[in-house]
């Protein structure tokens, strides 16, 4: 740590992930009947920017603490516990910058592309090693979700996440992402405030 930087310990209260309270970060996918047609209850995936990778990920000794958070700018990601065991995930809303409006530019209402992620000039914009721009989330923006039973979480492109976290010694998770996701990612440390 440098000079006057201090570590800030924040305790988060976990809430159970539901389709309603997780919608700003992605989707909670639960079981459906065989033969049911594709619809909004299914994972809405974006795997178009690379080769998909679906694998079983074994994690050990994770605990319930974290000091870094990451996001993936090119892919939706799906995570689920094999066996439906209890686990946790810290998340913050996606903050990839598609468009920056400087103070002298037209107002946000005048921007033609309504799908753009417009950033207020007062926000600090960072550039990832991969080349995309993003606004780092604040500690106060992180929400902790608890996941139990036969369901998985689909994270929207750019959703910040820390975990999976769990208290057991080891757990297996299925993971759907891109083949190079763990090669090109952005980590933000919340150690220094």
Backbone bond lengths (Angstrom), bond angles and torsions (degrees), N, CA, C in turn:
res aa  C-N    CA-C-N  psi(-1)  N-CA   C-N-CA  omega(-1)  CA-C   N-CA-C  phi
1 X - - - 1.452 - - 1.514 109.76 -
2 X 1.324 114.72 150.78 1.446 119.95 -178.95 1.526 110.84 -99.99
3 X 1.302 116.39 150.60 1.461 125.00 171.06 1.511 115.53 29.06
4 X 1.347 115.87 -113.61 1.452 121.81 -174.26 1.513 114.66 -90.52
5 X 1.345 118.50 9.39 1.456 120.24 179.75 1.519 110.16 -64.21
6 X 1.316 116.08 136.34 1.453 121.19 179.31 1.518 109.23 -124.26
7 X 1.312 114.57 149.40 1.458 119.60 174.66 1.515 107.81 -79.58
8 X 1.327 115.75 134.19 1.458 121.09 179.14 1.524 107.24 -114.36
9 X 1.321 116.87 116.54 1.460 122.17 178.38 1.518 108.20 -92.67
10 X 1.327 116.27 124.03 1.452 121.99 -179.83 1.518 108.26 -121.13
11 X 1.319 116.69 127.87 1.465 120.84 176.09 1.516 108.41 -96.70
12 X 1.326 115.79 126.60 1.458 121.46 -179.83 1.520 109.69 -106.05
13 X 1.313 116.69 139.87 1.458 121.58 175.55 1.528 107.14 -93.87
14 X 1.313 115.79 124.21 1.468 120.43 -178.56 1.523 110.34 -78.07
15 X 1.326 115.19 140.29 1.458 121.05 171.60 1.520 107.66 -119.69
16 X 1.323 115.97 147.95 1.460 119.33 -179.35 1.525 109.63 -68.35
17 X 1.329 116.36 133.02 1.460 121.58 -179.48 1.522 110.18 -71.27
18 X 1.324 116.24 125.60 1.461 122.95 174.55 1.526 107.70 -127.21
19 X 1.329 117.58 160.70 1.470 118.71 177.00 1.530 112.77 -55.76
20 X 1.314 117.51 -33.37 1.465 121.00 -177.85 1.528 112.69 -74.15
21 X 1.341 117.77 -47.24 1.464 118.42 -174.14 1.531 113.50 -85.47
22 X 1.323 117.70 -7.74 1.468 120.94 -179.89 1.534 112.22 -102.16
23 X 1.327 118.02 -3.04 1.478 121.34 -170.71 1.529 114.50 -61.87
24 X 1.338 119.42 -24.86 1.469 120.74 177.60 1.522 112.40 -73.92
25 X 1.331 116.94 -13.17 1.462 122.12 -175.81 1.526 112.39 -113.74
26 X 1.311 116.65 -22.31 1.458 121.63 -176.93 1.507 110.66 160.27
27 X 1.314 116.18 -137.73 1.454 121.40 -176.92 1.522 110.82 -134.82
28 X 1.325 115.45 148.52 1.454 122.56 167.84 1.520 105.17 -100.68
29 X 1.317 116.26 118.62 1.459 120.97 -177.72 1.522 108.99 -104.90
30 X 1.333 115.13 125.37 1.453 121.84 -179.62 1.521 109.39 -117.10
31 X 1.304 116.54 170.31 1.461 120.06 -176.93 1.527 110.89 -64.17
32 X 1.332 114.45 150.41 1.466 121.57 176.46 1.523 107.54 -137.90
33 X 1.297 115.48 162.75 1.462 120.77 -178.21 1.518 111.05 -68.61
34 X 1.324 116.13 143.57 1.454 121.50 176.10 1.527 108.84 -61.58
35 X 1.290 117.16 137.71 1.457 121.98 179.38 1.514 113.81 90.83
36 X 1.322 117.47 -7.08 1.455 120.53 177.77 1.526 108.99 -66.74
37 X 1.327 117.14 138.09 1.464 120.68 -178.08 1.520 111.60 -73.71
38 X 1.338 115.29 155.10 1.455 122.06 178.72 1.521 109.56 -59.69
39 X 1.327 115.77 138.18 1.455 120.14 179.28 1.513 111.43 -163.12
40 X 1.327 116.46 -167.88 1.473 120.88 -175.92 1.523 113.90 -66.36
41 X 1.315 118.62 -16.40 1.461 121.89 177.47 1.529 111.89 -79.19
42 X 1.327 117.32 -11.49 1.464 122.72 177.10 1.521 109.76 -89.65
43 X 1.319 116.61 156.61 1.466 121.40 178.68 1.527 109.60 -61.17
44 X 1.319 116.15 124.89 1.463 122.77 178.00 1.530 106.43 -92.73
45 X 1.323 115.62 95.87 1.467 121.89 -169.84 1.520 113.02 -93.81
46 X 1.319 115.65 149.21 1.462 122.79 168.61 1.523 106.55 -128.49
47 X 1.322 115.58 98.64 1.468 122.17 178.60 1.525 109.25 -117.36
48 X 1.337 116.37 23.84 1.462 121.95 -171.10 1.523 114.61 -79.44
49 X 1.322 118.43 -9.25 1.468 119.95 -173.62 1.525 113.21 -106.23
50 X 1.317 115.77 27.18 1.455 119.01 179.53 1.520 111.26 168.35
51 X 1.300 115.54 -172.51 1.461 122.16 179.72 1.523 108.52 -88.79
52 X 1.350 118.27 120.24 1.466 120.21 179.00 1.526 111.29 -62.79
53 X 1.318 115.18 147.07 1.467 122.01 175.29 1.528 107.21 -130.56
54 X 1.338 116.36 121.70 1.456 122.54 176.55 1.512 106.93 -119.28
55 X 1.320 116.84 119.64 1.460 119.23 -174.72 1.521 110.74 -152.14
56 X 1.334 114.81 167.51 1.455 121.61 174.95 1.523 107.14 -97.15
57 X 1.303 115.32 123.70 1.455 123.07 -175.52 1.528 107.50 -108.74
58 X 1.335 117.10 120.77 1.456 120.29 176.41 1.522 108.78 -97.51
59 X 1.317 114.93 124.41 1.456 121.11 179.24 1.519 109.26 -116.20
60 X 1.326 116.15 142.95 1.469 121.34 -178.76 1.517 110.58 -127.46
61 X 1.324 114.21 144.08 1.469 122.72 170.68 1.526 113.34 49.04
62 X 1.301 117.24 53.03 1.463 121.43 -179.02 1.518 113.09 -82.44
63 X 1.328 117.73 -40.05 1.457 119.71 -176.31 1.513 111.49 67.80
64 X 1.320 116.04 -170.34 1.463 120.80 -176.56 1.522 113.14 -113.61
65 X 1.322 117.76 12.69 1.462 121.67 178.78 1.520 110.48 -106.06
66 X 1.328 116.30 148.58 1.469 120.14 173.02 1.519 109.43 -149.39
67 X 1.318 115.23 151.17 1.461 120.79 179.64 1.522 111.85 -128.52
68 X 1.324 117.38 -0.13 1.467 121.34 175.72 1.524 108.46 -132.77
69 X 1.307 114.43 159.08 1.454 121.33 178.28 1.526 106.69 -142.44
70 X 1.313 117.23 148.37 1.464 121.33 -174.52 1.524 110.48 -133.47
71 X 1.316 116.62 163.87 1.463 120.78 170.33 1.521 109.04 -142.59
72 X 1.328 115.43 157.83 1.451 121.66 178.37 1.526 107.63 -116.45
73 X 1.317 116.12 117.67 1.461 121.71 -173.14 1.519 113.82 -83.71
74 X 1.331 118.22 -9.96 1.461 120.22 -173.91 1.509 114.98 -119.42
75 X 1.318 119.00 7.08 1.466 118.26 -172.70 1.525 111.15 -159.20
76 X 1.320 114.74 147.66 1.454 119.96 164.11 1.517 105.81 -79.17
77 X 1.307 117.62 153.41 1.459 120.66 -179.40 1.511 108.35 -131.16
78 X 1.333 116.49 140.94 1.458 121.96 176.60 1.518 108.89 -117.75
79 X 1.335 115.47 132.64 1.457 122.08 179.09 1.522 108.85 -132.48
80 X 1.324 115.96 135.63 1.455 120.26 176.89 1.507 111.09 -154.60
81 X 1.308 116.07 144.60 1.452 122.18 178.99 1.522 109.98 -77.79
82 X 1.314 116.62 130.11 1.462 120.09 174.18 1.520 106.65 -75.61
83 X 1.311 116.34 121.08 1.452 121.26 -177.25 1.519 112.92 100.16
84 X 1.319 118.34 -4.21 1.456 121.45 177.28 1.513 115.29 69.93
85 X 1.332 116.90 24.16 1.461 120.97 -179.79 1.530 110.95 -69.76
86 X 1.321 116.59 157.84 1.452 122.96 -179.66 1.526 110.80 -70.85
87 X 1.339 116.05 133.66 1.451 121.78 176.66 1.527 108.98 -150.61
88 X 1.325 116.00 171.33 1.453 121.66 -174.99 1.525 109.84 -133.12
89 X 1.336 114.53 154.62 1.457 120.56 177.21 1.517 108.32 -144.57
90 X 1.341 116.59 125.03 1.455 121.85 172.73 1.515 108.18 -86.78
91 X 1.322 118.05 133.63 1.467 121.25 -178.10 1.530 111.26 -138.68
92 X 1.323 114.25 157.22 1.466 122.57 169.61 1.525 106.35 -140.12
93 X 1.322 116.07 154.48 1.467 120.79 -176.28 1.527 111.36 -60.80
94 X 1.343 115.59 149.57 1.469 119.35 175.86 1.530 110.22 -57.13
95 X 1.334 115.26 145.50 1.469 119.38 -179.01 1.520 111.85 -142.65
96 X 1.330 115.71 31.84 1.464 119.96 175.68 1.525 107.43 -70.60
97 X 1.319 116.20 134.77 1.456 121.28 -176.43 1.519 109.68 -94.00
98 X 1.315 115.11 117.91 1.461 120.97 174.19 1.521 110.48 -93.73
99 X 1.317 114.62 -28.73 1.450 119.87 -173.33 1.518 109.07 -149.63
100 X 1.313 116.37 134.24 1.464 121.37 176.91 1.520 108.16 -114.98
101 X 1.310 116.82 127.89 1.461 121.66 179.49 1.532 108.30 -105.42
102 X 1.345 118.25 106.30 1.468 119.78 177.48 1.533 110.39 -68.84
103 X 1.343 117.79 161.37 1.464 121.09 -176.22 1.525 114.35 -56.29
104 X 1.329 118.49 -28.21 1.463 121.09 -177.70 1.524 113.09 -90.82
105 X 1.323 117.70 0.00 1.467 121.42 -177.59 1.525 110.45 -82.02
106 X 1.340 116.01 169.23 1.469 119.18 176.74 1.525 110.76 -59.40
107 X 1.303 116.77 162.93 1.463 121.11 179.59 1.529 110.09 -66.97
108 X 1.319 114.88 162.78 1.462 120.64 -179.25 1.524 110.36 -58.03
109 X 1.341 117.71 -36.09 1.460 121.08 -179.31 1.530 111.83 -62.83
110 X 1.334 117.20 -24.99 1.459 121.08 -178.36 1.525 113.15 -86.41
111 X 1.306 117.47 -6.69 1.452 120.43 178.95 1.528 108.08 -73.70
112 X 1.321 117.30 127.72 1.465 121.50 -175.03 1.513 113.84 -71.36
113 X 1.325 118.91 -38.65 1.455 121.99 -175.34 1.528 109.76 -84.49
114 X 1.323 116.54 95.96 1.466 120.65 -176.30 1.518 112.62 -71.66
115 X 1.335 117.82 -12.21 1.462 120.02 179.29 1.531 111.72 -86.54
116 X 1.319 117.64 -7.55 1.465 120.98 -177.57 1.522 110.57 -69.93
117 X 1.313 115.55 147.10 1.455 122.09 175.26 1.526 106.47 -88.62
118 X 1.313 116.34 97.51 1.458 122.57 -175.46 1.526 109.10 -87.20
119 X 1.313 115.85 135.17 1.459 121.38 -177.18 1.515 109.50 -113.51
120 X 1.321 114.93 135.52 1.458 120.23 175.95 1.531 108.90 -66.46
121 X 1.334 117.32 143.97 1.469 120.35 -179.22 1.521 113.48 -59.26
122 X 1.327 119.14 -24.74 1.463 121.34 -177.93 1.525 112.90 -75.53
123 X 1.317 118.41 -12.75 1.464 121.90 -178.14 1.523 110.53 -80.42
124 X 1.318 115.49 143.95 1.464 121.30 178.79 1.528 108.39 -82.71
125 X 1.313 117.03 120.55 1.464 122.09 -179.74 1.516 108.68 -101.70
126 X 1.323 116.14 133.80 1.467 122.04 179.20 1.526 108.71 -118.60
127 X 1.331 115.56 158.85 1.458 121.43 177.14 1.522 108.34 -114.08
128 X 1.326 116.08 128.47 1.462 120.31 -179.28 1.521 110.33 -79.00
129 X 1.329 117.76 161.50 1.466 120.68 174.57 1.536 111.85 -59.87
130 X 1.341 116.84 -22.25 1.469 121.84 178.88 1.523 111.89 -81.56
131 X 1.346 117.37 -12.60 1.453 120.59 175.53 1.515 116.09 108.07
132 X 1.333 119.65 -15.26 1.461 119.77 -179.71 1.528 110.89 -83.15
133 X 1.327 115.11 158.20 1.458 121.59 178.97 1.522 109.32 -98.83
134 X 1.341 116.21 146.72 1.457 120.43 178.65 1.518 109.27 -153.65
135 X 1.323 115.04 162.31 1.462 122.38 173.53 1.521 106.27 -107.63
136 X 1.341 117.71 117.77 1.469 119.40 179.15 1.523 110.55 -61.46
137 X 1.331 117.52 137.64 1.466 118.84 177.50 1.524 110.64 -74.29
138 X 1.302 116.02 154.15 1.466 119.74 174.52 1.531 108.07 -86.77
139 X 1.295 116.68 161.31 1.459 121.76 178.52 1.526 109.53 -57.68
140 X 1.323 116.89 -37.22 1.465 121.52 -178.31 1.534 112.78 -66.64
141 X 1.312 118.02 -17.90 1.463 121.24 -179.68 1.533 113.32 -86.66
142 X 1.316 117.82 -6.41 1.465 121.53 -177.03 1.522 110.24 -83.65
143 X 1.328 115.54 130.23 1.467 123.45 177.61 1.523 107.95 -116.50
144 X 1.317 117.44 141.00 1.458 122.10 178.72 1.525 109.46 -105.91
145 X 1.339 115.25 126.18 1.459 121.14 179.58 1.521 110.57 -113.53
146 X 1.317 114.59 144.05 1.460 123.54 175.73 1.524 107.16 -105.30
147 X 1.339 116.03 133.67 1.467 121.31 -179.39 1.516 107.67 -121.71
148 X 1.336 115.88 127.27 1.465 120.71 179.98 1.523 109.10 -135.09
149 X 1.324 115.00 147.73 1.455 120.30 173.00 1.515 113.86 82.54
150 X 1.350 115.00 -170.16 1.462 120.88 -174.73 1.528 112.81 -79.38
151 X 1.313 116.04 76.66 1.463 122.09 177.69 1.511 109.07 -150.14
152 X 1.316 116.11 163.33 1.457 120.07 174.27 1.516 109.17 -137.03
153 X 1.330 115.53 164.38 1.453 121.74 178.17 1.512 109.47 -107.00
154 X 1.327 115.47 132.27 1.460 121.56 171.34 1.520 105.55 -104.85
155 X 1.338 116.85 120.10 1.463 121.64 179.48 1.520 109.59 -92.02
156 X 1.321 117.10 132.62 1.455 120.96 175.03 1.523 109.84 -63.80
157 X 1.315 116.62 156.99 1.461 121.00 174.90 1.523 107.75 -54.90
158 X 1.328 116.80 129.22 1.452 121.80 176.53 1.511 116.23 87.21
159 X 1.334 118.72 -5.91 1.467 119.74 179.18 1.522 109.34 -63.67
160 X 1.317 116.30 127.89 1.459 121.81 176.62 1.510 108.25 -73.91
161 X 1.333 117.33 138.37 1.462 119.27 -179.56 1.530 111.57 -150.97
162 X 1.336 113.27 147.97 1.460 122.61 175.67 1.521 106.50 -130.98
163 X 1.298 116.54 120.54 1.456 120.86 -178.07 1.508 109.46 128.89
164 X 1.310 114.29 -171.29 1.448 132.62 11.83 1.528 112.98 -65.20
165 X 1.335 113.84 144.05 1.453 122.99 178.25 1.527 108.20 -117.50
166 X 1.323 117.39 144.52 1.462 120.59 -178.85 1.514 108.95 -163.35
167 X 1.351 116.25 163.10 1.455 120.38 -177.77 1.529 113.45 -96.32
168 X 1.328 118.20 -20.57 1.464 120.58 178.22 1.529 109.36 -64.19
169 X 1.318 116.83 161.87 1.459 121.16 179.45 1.517 113.44 -64.00
170 X 1.348 116.61 -39.90 1.470 121.08 -179.42 1.523 108.59 -149.95
171 X 1.319 115.76 149.39 1.465 121.81 175.88 1.511 109.04 -145.94
172 X 1.327 115.22 149.94 1.455 122.10 174.74 1.527 108.91 -103.34
173 X 1.323 115.74 137.19 1.459 122.48 178.80 1.520 108.54 -128.81
174 X 1.320 116.50 143.43 1.452 116.88 167.35 1.511 106.63 -88.97
175 X 1.326 114.71 146.17 1.453 121.59 -172.43 1.521 108.35 -139.85
176 X 1.323 116.34 124.98 1.460 122.37 175.70 1.521 106.86 -117.51
177 X 1.328 115.65 119.20 1.461 123.03 -179.29 1.527 107.29 -154.86
178 X 1.308 118.54 -159.77 1.464 121.31 174.53 1.522 109.66 -95.19
179 X 1.320 115.97 157.87 1.468 120.30 -177.85 1.526 112.70 -62.29
180 X 1.336 117.96 -24.32 1.465 120.18 -179.53 1.527 112.73 -109.92
181 X 1.326 118.20 16.55 1.463 120.84 -177.05 1.518 112.16 -57.13
182 X 1.315 117.68 -43.43 1.462 119.76 -177.49 1.519 113.22 -79.84
183 X 1.314 117.42 -2.48 1.459 121.79 176.10 1.524 109.30 -91.68
184 X 1.331 116.94 -39.25 1.460 120.66 -176.80 1.525 109.82 -121.89
185 X 1.314 116.43 97.78 1.458 121.33 178.92 1.518 109.52 -147.71
186 X 1.311 115.87 169.22 1.449 121.89 -179.05 1.519 108.80 -117.94
187 X 1.310 117.40 127.94 1.456 121.98 174.73 1.524 109.00 -109.81
188 X 1.296 115.44 138.93 1.457 121.00 175.49 1.518 106.35 -121.32
189 X 1.301 116.67 126.05 1.456 120.32 179.75 1.517 109.82 -93.52
190 X 1.317 115.43 133.25 1.458 120.60 176.01 1.522 110.38 -100.85
191 X 1.331 118.17 18.93 1.452 120.38 -179.86 1.517 112.41 -66.90
192 X 1.319 116.42 -41.11 1.468 120.66 -177.83 1.518 109.71 -107.38
193 X 1.300 117.25 137.61 1.484 121.35 -179.81 1.512 110.01 -107.14
